[in-house]
């Protein structure tokens, strides 16, 4: 079953909010793979990347104060497939903003060199 685009965007927003929260706490995917002791029951976890993906979703649920059921009637496997894509495509907000600032600076330099200003 393919997740509907509006539901995918819901899961994406929630997982990205969770990624931001976990990353801010230093609980990156690398921390999960290293079995960081700060992560509850990590020593019992078999599939560490999956655990990270689902923890992102649940952390995002708390960040967004979402209560109740997720949209749609999807099995966990369908949601996990979406989460794999979301986590793989995720770019931290700070990195995105830093890249935009770098591009703005390069743009300004080009214009200063050519005598054009904004």
Long-range contacts (C-beta under 8 A, 24 or more apart in sequence): 1-74, 1-75, 1-78, 2-78, 3-72, 3-74, 3-78, 3-79, 3-81, 3-82, 4-72, 6-71, 7-70, 7-71, 7-72, 7-74, 8-82, 10-70, 10-71, 11-57, 11-70, 11-79, 11-82, 11-83, 11-86, 12-82, 12-86, 13-60, 13-64, 14-57, 14-60, 14-61, 14-63, 14-64, 14-66, 15-53, 15-56, 15-57, 15-60, 15-83, 15-86, 15-87, 15-90, 16-60, 16-86, 16-90, 17-59, 17-60, 17-63, 17-64, 18-55, 18-56, 18-57, 18-58, 18-59, 18-60, 18-61, 18-62, 18-63, 19-56, 19-59, 19-60, 19-87, 19-90, 19-92, 20-63, 20-92, 20-93, 21-59, 21-60, 21-62, 21-63, 22-52, 22-55, 22-56, 22-59, 23-92, 27-55, 29-87, 50-80, 52-87, 53-80, 53-83, 53-84, 53-86, 53-87, 54-80, 54-83, 56-83, 56-87, 57-83
